[in-house]
Every structure is written in structure tokens, then in C-alpha cells.
Amino acid sequence: MKKLLIFAGTTEGRLLAQAMAEKGFLVTASVATDYGREVLPQGENLTVLTGRLDEGAMEGLLEKEGFCQVVDATHPYAQDVTRNIRQACEKMGTTYLRLLRSGSLLPSDAMQANDTKEAARLLENMPGNVLLTTGSKELGVFASVTGFDSRFFARMLPMGTAVEEAAALGLPRGHIIAMQGPFTKELNVALIHQYHIDILVTKDGGTPGGFAEKCQAAQEGGARLLLIGRPPEEAGSMSYEQVVKRLEQLGEEEKR
């Protein structure tokens, strides 16, 4: 049986891990956190590896397990992780596939920042309450913005470590919204009204990330939208359907 390693930090990664295990691949799904492990489907032929891996650890894993393919299904904004996976595969001679969700059609009235640091600089000069829907990992970048402890609200996954780290940065617990998506437009609008939000900060997470629902909610709720732009798309990246087709072909070749 073919051994497959999937870095499964996204909805597509979880779906791919389940689908390939059901098709007879021996799948190892790598996730960064216990929460990532909890939301992965359980099943035969599927092993879950929990914990963040640096490039050296990835190389050791590839050497030990002898995977036939590695699929990088991490988030479009996870540049450092993607670079480490790609370099580890190149060094170990393992075939690398990049599964990358499509970008979205951006609203014409959205303000844009090239990265999180630029978004923080823009917010320094923008009055009003801010709803961060960009997760907890880069929350510290916003902590230096004037009024962080009074006018910022952050939505993040309901992980104890994330909540504690946010509180340690000075964000009041009443400003921490620990919830698991997907979020409807209606729920986003309700949050905008509940916390009197003037600016909604987001990334282009595509359909799985509820990007359209955030845009619609900002418009309906009267909040300005500040979008942190996606990194440049990597050459050779593939859609979910393309990756499935490629792996199915690999499975058929083994049967011949």
C-alpha cells in the first residue's frame, strides 16, 4: 500500500486525508495542535501526527517512513511552513504536491494591506472598534496598536492556549471570541452589532474560510473591511480535485 503524508491544517487537508484513507492509501496526517487532531475524521488507514515540525523534523520523518508523496494542504498564508515542507521534500527526494485553495473575488471597497504588520500600521490611524478574524497566531503584531486593550476584539479557535496567550498580550477576556467556524453572514453581522465594530480585519481564506460571509456581513453591518492580501501563489499549485486525481492515478498504477 502506498504511504502518503498530508500536512492537513485546512478543511481540504482533512477531507483529503479521509478520502485517500478510504481509497486504500496508508495516510499520515500531520497537524500542529491537539485541536487539529480532534477535528480530523477517524478511520482505518489514517494515522494522525500532532505537533509543529521544523524542517529537520520533517526530513527525519520522510527518511523514516518512506512516503511516496507529500501533500502540503496548509493554509494559503502559512508561508514558513510551506517553505519548510518544500525544502524537506527536495532534500529527501520525495514528491511534493501543493494543494492551494483558490483566491476570492475581492470587494472593490475593501482596504488592503500587504501583510499583518502593514494592517497594524493602518489601524494605528483608524479610529473605532476592530474585529480581528485572522486567528491567534499573529495577534501579537496588533498588540502595539493604540487602544488594543479597549477597542480590539479577536475571534479565534476555542483552544485554551490561544485564549491565554491573547489575555497575556493585554486583550481583556471579554474581548476574546473563542468559536469554531464556519460562520454564517448572520452570525458575523450579530458580532458586528454586539461589539459596535467599525473595522473588520480578515484574510482571504476562500470559501472554506467563510470569506464571502465576512464581506457580506461587513457591508450589511456598516463596518469597513480591511483585507490582508494573500502571498504570491506558488508555481505548480493544484486544486483539491487535481490532487485527488493525481493520487488516484498513483493508486491505479500500483494495482497494475
Number of C-alpha atoms within 10 A of each C-alpha: 11 15 17 22 26 25 25 27 21 21 16 19 25 22 14 23 31 21 14 20 20 15 12 15 22 20 25 22 24 26 25 15 14 12 14 18 20 11 10 21 12 14 11 12 18 21 16 20 20 15 13 12 17 13 17 13 13 19 20 12 15 21 14 9 12 14 18 15 19 21 23 25 28 25 21 22 17 13 14 10 18 19 13 18 24 20 17 22 21 13 10 14 12 18 13 18 20 22 26 22 21 16 14 12 10 14 13 6 10 14 15 18 18 12 15 20 14 14 21 20 15 15 18 15 10 13 12 14 20 26 25 22 16 20 15 19 11 11 19 14 14 20 17 14 17 16 15 18 17 13 19 23 24 23 19 22 16 14 15 11 11 18 20 13 15 22 16 12 15 14 22 16 16 9 18 21 18 18 12 11 11 12 14 15 19 15 14 20 21 14 17 23 14 9 15 17 22 20 22 24 24 23 24 22 19 15 14 13 18 17 21 20 19 25 23 18 23 24 16 14 20 17 23 18 23 23 23 21 18 16 12 9 11 12 7 9 16 18 15 18 10 12 18 16 12 12 19 14 11 14 17 9 9 9 7 5
